[in-house]
Amino acid sequence: MKSLLLIIVAYLLGSVPFGDVIARVKGIDLTKVGSGNIGATNVLRSVGRMAAILTLIGDIMKGSLAVAAAKYLVNDPVVEGIVGLAAIVGHDFSIFLRLKGGKGVATSIGVLLVYSPKAAVFTILLWLTVVVISRYSSLGALVAFGLLPVAILVADPVRSKVIISVCIAVLVVLKHEANIRRLIKGIEPRVGEKV
């Protein structure tokens, strides 16, 4: 019962659309500008740097708080992983946005920071490296999370964590389907481009 409650709370917490709320305070509907995404990258393009930073912090904290609560209350890697996934799914398919949402990158990072800190550091550094070189946030996410299961295998080789990492990677890649098409066509916006 405790685990089920944690999963439900994690989903609801993940569903809080920080980017959408912050943008609406500024009078901007994120779903109608830029990529239409509620994440920090679109907030940066459409609203500004400070709004993007606040969105990033909020989205990361959703994942971290959910897994930290599970670790404190249950202390079981399987439950912690499922709770983390629930927070990511909440962000991706928010109950407050008619099951629409973001791509789950920041919330996934938040999950990893508590669930597997070493893998989180590797993922963040790899994402940053690809973004700095290419200036494509989406490409950074695809490369970093595509290699997440490998990072877990090296840094934290627990079977349940490897399985959870595969699920996280699949979610991130699936949510980047439109970005992949734009990258192939050469029309994907770069980081910092205004809309």
N, C-alpha and C positions, 0 to 999 in steps of 0.2 A: 504493500500500500504506500509506504514511504517513497519507494522508487517511482511508482506511477505518478505520485503527486509531484515529485521533482521533475519528471519528464514534462508534465502539463505546465508547470510553472516556467520551466526553461523555454518551452515553445512560446508562451505568452510574453516572456521577457524578450526573447528573440524577435518577436513580432513588432516590438516598439520601433516605429520607423523614424529614428532620430533625424536622418537627412531630410525626410519629407516635412517633419515638424519645423525644423530650423529654416528650411527654405520658405515655408508658408508664412513664417513670422516676417520674412523679408518680402512677402507678396508674390512669391514665385511657386508655380506648380511644377515640380521636378518631372512629373510624368509627361509634361508637354514641352519640355526643352531638352536640348542635348540628346543624350542617349535614351532619355526617359527613365533612367535608373535612379534609385534613391540613395546610392552609395556615395562615398566621399569623392570619387573621381568626377562624377557628374556634378556634385555640389561645388567642387573647385571650379569647374568650367562655367557653371551657371550662376553661382552665388558669390563665391570668393574664397580666399584662403582661410580666414578664421572660421567661417562656417564649415569648411571642409575638415579642418582640424577637430572641431567639436563633434562633427559627425563621425569621424574616424575613432575618436576616443569613446564615444557612446557605443558604437558598433562593436569595438573590441571588448569593452566592459561587459556587454551582454553575454558574450561567450565565456569570458573569464569568471564572472560571478556565478553563472549556472554550474560550471564544472567545479568551482571552489565549494559551492554549497553541497554538491553531491559527494565530493571528497571528504568534507567535514562530517556529513550526516550518515553516509553509507560506507565510504572508503572501499569501493570495489571498482576496479578498472573497467569492467564491462558496463556497470551502471553509469559511471562517470562518462564513458564514451557515448553511450546512448543519450544521456542528458545533453552532452555537447552537441550531438547531432540534432537533437530536438531544438536547441537554440538556433542552430544554423538554418534548419528547415523553417523555423519561425521567421527568421529574417528573409529568407528566399520566398516564402509563401505566407505573408503576414495576414493574420485574421483581421487586422485593422485596415488592410488595403485590398480587400476582396481576393485574398490569396495571391496577390502579386507582391513583388518585393525586390530586393537587391540580388547581388550575385554571391554574397556570403563570404567574400574574401576576408574582410576585417573581423567579422564574427568568428570565422574559422581560425584566424590568428589568435584571437582571444581565447578560444577553446584550447588551442595547442599550447599557449603560454602556461596554462595550469596542467593540462593533460600530459604533455611531453615537451618540457621547456627546451631541451637540446634540439629537438626536431623543429621547434618553433623558431629558434635562432637561425638555424640553417635555412628554413623557408623564407624568413624575412630577408636575410642577407642575399639569397638567390633572387628573390623578387626585386629587391632594390638594385642589384647588379644589372639585371635584364632591363629594368625600367630606365636606369641611367644611360645604358648603352643604346637602347632602342627608342626610348621615350614613349613606349606603349605600355600602359598599366595592365591592360588585358593580357598581353604577351607575357609580362612578368608573372602574373597570376597563373597562367596556363603552364608555364615552365616550372615554377616553384611548387605548385600543387600536384602537377603531373609526377614530380619526383618525390612527393611527400612519403609514399609508402617505402621508398628506398631509404629516405632519411630516418624513418621510424625503425626500419630493419637494422640500420647501423647504430642509431643512438638509443633506441628503446625497444629491443626485440622481444616484445610480449605479444603473443598471438592475437589477443583481443584488440590490442592497440594497432596492430598491422591491419586487421580487418576494418576497424573504425577509420583508419587513415585512408584506406581504399574508398570507403563510402564518402568521406570528405572530398577526396580528389574527384570522384565521379560527379558529385553535386556541383563542385566549382566548374568543371569542364562543361557539364550540361547547361549550366546557367550562362556560359560564355558562347553559346552556339552562334548568336548573332555577331558577336565580336570576331569569332573565327572566320565567318563569311566575309566580314568587312576587311579583316587582315589579309585574306586571300585576294580580295579585289583591290587592296591598296587604298581603301577609303576610311580606315579606322582612325579616329581623331587621336592625336598625341596628347600626352600630359601637358596641361597648361593652356591648351588651345581654347580660345573663347568661342562661345556659340552665338 
